[in-house]
């Protein structure tokens, strides 16, 4: 939170809301365009825990940016300078987590998303593992195209025993009646099953592998989505190249550079009506140095937020 106007507010001072946005204690009274919601949940990650700590740590790293917008040296301009100062962005804190009861946690998340949407806001979700994207999309009831940036498809077969993990989320959300299309960009890794690829394609998914992305470019990867369509974006940190994300349990080589991934997000913000997004799978206990993966997460979220907000400025 920003506090009084005369505060210096260095990055290590103050209550860590995202970008020092005002705190909204009651989502039912939301009056902002963008609502940050943390989901400190990692029970859907079968390999290693730790992503539950990401919402708090990513918020802390966001304090290193100024509250007057992000200055972009390339364009010599400030991106969305009024995003925080005018109250367009607020931080609603975290979804209530019920340990060992993922169904209850997911219900809480779905309800939070519904509340934000009912107030005319756009959810900005910080995870947590990638299982959370399914209950997020359950909170929508309007037609929406889903764009997933990820090393893995997360399209595993759903059984009752494997209903709340990060490996099945996109098969489940793809079946929701209001999800008009699923575009999966950045897919690679030997952990992608042939059966999942067949099923996803049979269900209409557009799969853009890393070699395909470099062949067709961002424009080609998104060409099938109509201009102006409502789009929800889900960003797994492992879409980035392994060298950039030491604080990620499922990182893979041959991933995206920062300019490649943010270039996709910039085009999404320009071409479509973004109705929300999430950023997931940062694992702070695995991170190195000052927390480079968490910092990259904070930067990615802030940059995408600014791109969306700049495009929507009255």
C-alpha positions in Angstrom: 0.0 0.0 0.0 1.2 3.5 -0.8 0.2 5.3 2.4 0.7 9.1 2.7 1.6 11.0 -0.4 4.9 12.2 1.0 6.3 8.7 1.8 9.5 7.7 0.0 8.3 4.1 -0.2 11.5 2.2 -1.0 11.1 -1.4 -2.1 11.7 -2.9 1.3 9.2 -0.7 3.1 5.4 -1.0 3.5 2.6 -3.5 3.2 3.2 -5.6 0.1 0.2 -5.2 -2.1 0.9 -5.7 -5.8 2.5 -2.5 -7.1 1.5 -0.8 -3.8 -2.1 -0.7 -5.0 -4.8 0.0 -2.5 -6.2 -3.0 -0.5 -9.8 -4.0 -1.2 -11.0 -5.9 1.9 -14.5 -6.5 0.5 -14.7 -7.8 -3.1 -18.4 -7.3 -3.0 -17.7 -3.5 -2.9 -15.1 -3.6 -5.6 -15.0 -0.3 -7.7 -11.8 -0.9 -9.7 -11.1 -2.3 -13.2 -8.4 -4.8 -12.1 -8.5 -6.9 -9.0 -5.4 -8.8 -7.9 -6.1 -12.1 -6.1 -3.5 -14.3 -4.7 -4.0 -18.1 -4.6 -1.3 -19.6 -2.3 -2.2 -23.2 -3.3 0.2 -25.9 -4.4 -1.5 -29.1 -3.5 -2.1 -29.6 -7.2 1.6 -30.0 -7.8 2.6 -33.7 -7.6 6.3 -33.1 -7.9 7.3 -30.5 -5.3 5.5 -28.0 -3.1 6.5 -24.4 -2.7 4.3 -22.4 -5.2 2.1 -21.5 -2.3 4.6 -18.9 -1.3 4.7 -17.2 -4.7 1.8 -14.7 -4.3 3.4 -13.0 -1.3 6.9 -13.0 -2.7 5.8 -11.8 -6.2 4.0 -8.9 -4.5 7.1 -8.1 -2.5 9.2 -7.9 -5.7 6.5 -5.7 -7.3 7.3 -3.0 -4.7 10.6 -2.4 -6.6 8.6 -0.7 -9.3 7.3 2.9 -9.0 3.6 3.6 -8.4 3.4 6.1 -11.2 3.5 3.5 -14.0 6.3 1.7 -15.7 8.8 3.8 -17.7 9.7 2.2 -21.0 13.0 3.4 -22.3 12.4 2.1 -25.8 9.3 4.2 -26.4 10.3 6.9 -23.9 6.9 6.7 -22.4 5.2 5.7 -19.1 2.9 2.7 -19.4 -0.4 3.2 -17.7 0.8 6.0 -15.4 -2.6 6.2 -13.6 -3.1 2.4 -13.1 -2.3 2.6 -9.3 -2.7 6.3 -8.5 -6.3 6.5 -9.9 -7.5 3.3 -8.2 -7.9 1.4 -11.4 -6.0 -1.5 -9.8 -6.6 -2.8 -6.3 -5.3 -5.8 -4.4 -8.0 -8.1 -2.9 -5.6 -10.2 -0.9 -5.6 -14.0 -1.0 -8.3 -16.6 -1.5 -8.9 -18.6 1.7 -7.0 -21.9 1.4 -8.4 -25.0 3.1 -5.4 -27.4 3.4 -6.1 -31.0 2.3 -9.5 -29.8 1.0 -8.8 -28.6 -2.6 -12.5 -28.8 -3.5 -13.3 -26.2 -0.8 -10.4 -24.0 -1.9 -11.5 -24.2 -5.5 -15.0 -23.2 -4.5 -13.6 -20.2 -2.7 -11.6 -19.2 -5.8 -14.5 -19.6 -8.2 -16.7 -17.5 -6.0 -14.0 -14.8 -5.7 -13.8 -14.6 -9.5 -17.6 -14.4 -9.9 -17.7 -11.6 -7.4 -15.0 -9.6 -9.2 -16.7 -10.1 -12.6 -20.1 -9.2 -11.2 -18.6 -5.9 -10.1 -17.3 -5.3 -13.6 -13.7 -6.0 -12.7 -11.0 -8.1 -14.3 -9.3 -10.8 -12.2 -5.5 -10.8 -12.1 -4.6 -14.0 -10.4 -1.2 -14.9 -8.9 -0.7 -18.6 -8.1 0.0 -21.0 -6.9 0.2 -24.0 -9.1 -1.6 -24.4 -12.5 -4.5 -26.5 -11.2 -6.1 -23.2 -10.2 -7.0 -22.1 -13.8 -9.9 -24.6 -14.0 -11.8 -23.1 -11.0 -11.0 -19.6 -12.3 -12.7 -20.4 -15.6 -15.6 -21.9 -13.8 -16.2 -18.4 -12.4 -16.9 -17.1 -15.9 -20.3 -17.5 -17.7 -19.6 -15.5 -20.8 -18.0 -16.8 -24.1 -14.2 -16.7 -23.8 -11.2 -17.8 -25.7 -8.4 -19.2 -23.6 -4.7 -18.6 -24.5 -2.3 -20.8 -22.5 1.5 -20.0 -22.5 3.2 -23.1 -21.1 5.8 -25.8 -21.7 3.3 -28.5 -21.0 -0.3 -29.0 -22.1 -1.8 -29.9 -18.7 -4.3 -32.1 -20.6 -4.0 -35.3 -18.7 -6.9 -37.7 -18.4 -9.3 -36.8 -15.6 -10.2 -39.4 -12.9 -11.8 -38.9 -9.6 -8.5 -39.4 -7.9 -6.7 -36.8 -10.2 -9.2 -34.0 -10.4 -7.4 -31.2 -8.6 -3.9 -31.4 -10.0 -2.0 -29.1 -12.4 -1.8 -31.9 -15.0 -5.5 -32.0 -15.9 -6.7 -28.4 -15.6 -6.9 -27.6 -19.3 -8.7 -30.7 -20.3 -11.3 -29.8 -17.7 -11.7 -26.2 -18.6 -11.7 -27.0 -22.3 -15.0 -28.8 -21.7 -16.7 -25.8 -20.1 -19.6 -24.7 -22.4 -18.4 -21.0 -22.5 -14.8 -21.8 -23.5 -14.9 -21.2 -27.3 -11.4 -22.1 -28.0 -8.1 -23.2 -26.4 -4.8 -22.1 -27.8 -1.7 -23.7 -26.2 1.5 -21.9 -27.1 5.1 -22.9 -26.2 4.5 -26.6 -25.8 7.6 -28.8 -25.7 9.1 -31.5 -23.4 9.3 -35.3 -23.4 6.6 -35.1 -20.7 3.9 -34.4 -23.3 1.9 -37.5 -24.0 0.9 -38.5 -27.5 -2.6 -39.4 -26.2 -3.0 -35.9 -24.7 -2.0 -34.3 -28.0 -4.5 -36.4 -29.9 -7.3 -35.7 -27.5 -6.6 -32.0 -27.4 -6.6 -31.7 -31.2 -9.7 -33.8 -31.4 -11.4 -31.4 -29.1 -10.3 -28.5 -31.2 -7.3 -27.2 -29.4 -4.7 -25.2 -31.3 -1.3 -26.4 -30.3 1.7 -24.2 -31.1 5.0 -25.8 -30.3 8.1 -23.7 -29.9 9.4 -24.6 -33.4 6.0 -23.7 -34.8 5.9 -20.4 -32.9 9.2 -19.5 -34.4 8.0 -20.4 -37.8 4.7 -18.6 -37.8 5.4 -15.9 -35.3 3.0 -14.4 -32.8 0.5 -13.2 -35.5 0.3 -16.7 -36.9 -0.1 -18.3 -33.5 -3.2 -16.1 -32.7 -4.6 -15.8 -36.3 -7.6 -18.1 -35.6 -9.0 -15.9 -32.8 -11.3 -13.1 -34.0 -10.1 -9.6 -33.5 -11.9 -8.1 -30.4 -12.8 -11.4 -29.0 -12.9 -11.9 -25.2 -9.7 -13.7 -24.2 -8.5 -15.1 -20.9 -4.7 -15.7 -20.6 -3.0 -18.3 -18.4 0.8 -17.9 -18.1 2.9 -20.7 -16.6 6.3 -19.4 -15.7 7.8 -22.5 -17.4 6.8 -21.0 -20.8 10.1 -19.1 -20.3 13.4 -20.8 -21.0 14.8 -22.9 -18.2 17.8 -20.6 -17.8 15.5 -17.7 -16.9 13.4 -19.5 -14.2 15.5 -21.4 -11.6 12.5 -21.1 -9.2 10.3 -23.4 -11.2 9.9 -27.1 -10.6 8.9 -28.0 -14.2 11.3 -25.7 -16.2 12.3 -26.9 -19.7 15.0 -25.9 -22.2 14.2 -24.2 -25.5 11.6 -21.9 -24.0 10.7 -18.3 -24.7 12.9 -15.3 -24.1 11.4 -12.4 -22.2 10.8 -10.4 -25.4 9.1 -13.4 -27.1 6.7 -14.0 -24.2 5.9 -10.4 -23.6 5.6 -9.8 -27.3 2.7 -12.3 -27.3 1.1 -10.6 -24.4 1.4 -7.2 -26.0 -0.3 -8.5 -29.2 -3.1 -10.1 -27.1 -3.6 -6.8 -25.3 -3.8 -4.9 -28.6 -6.0 -7.3 -30.6 -8.4 -8.8 -28.0 -10.6 -7.8 -25.0 -8.6 -9.4 -22.2 -11.1 -10.4 -19.5 -8.6 -11.7 -17.0 -5.3 -13.6 -16.6 -3.3 -15.7 -14.2 0.5 -16.2 -13.6 1.4 -19.5 -12.0 4.1 -22.0 -10.9 6.8 -19.8 -9.4 8.4 -21.8 -6.6 10.3 -19.3 -4.3 12.0 -22.0 -2.1 13.8 -23.1 -5.3 14.8 -19.7 -6.5 18.3 -18.2 -6.5 19.9 -14.9 -5.7 17.5 -12.2 -4.7 14.6 -14.2 -6.2 15.1 -13.8 -9.9 12.1 -15.9 -10.9 9.7 -14.1 -8.6 11.1 -10.8 -9.9 10.5 -12.0 -13.5 6.9 -12.9 -12.5 6.3 -9.5 -11.0 7.7 -7.8 -14.1 5.7 -10.0 -16.5 2.4 -9.3 -14.6 3.1 -5.6 -14.3 4.0 -5.3 -18.0 0.9 -7.2 -19.2 -1.3 -5.2 -16.8 0.1 -2.0 -18.2 -0.5 -3.1 -21.8 -4.1 -4.0 -21.1 -4.7 -0.8 -19.1 -3.1 1.4 -21.7 -5.3 0.0 -24.4 -8.4 0.6 -22.3 -7.6 4.1 -21.2 -10.7 6.4 -21.8 
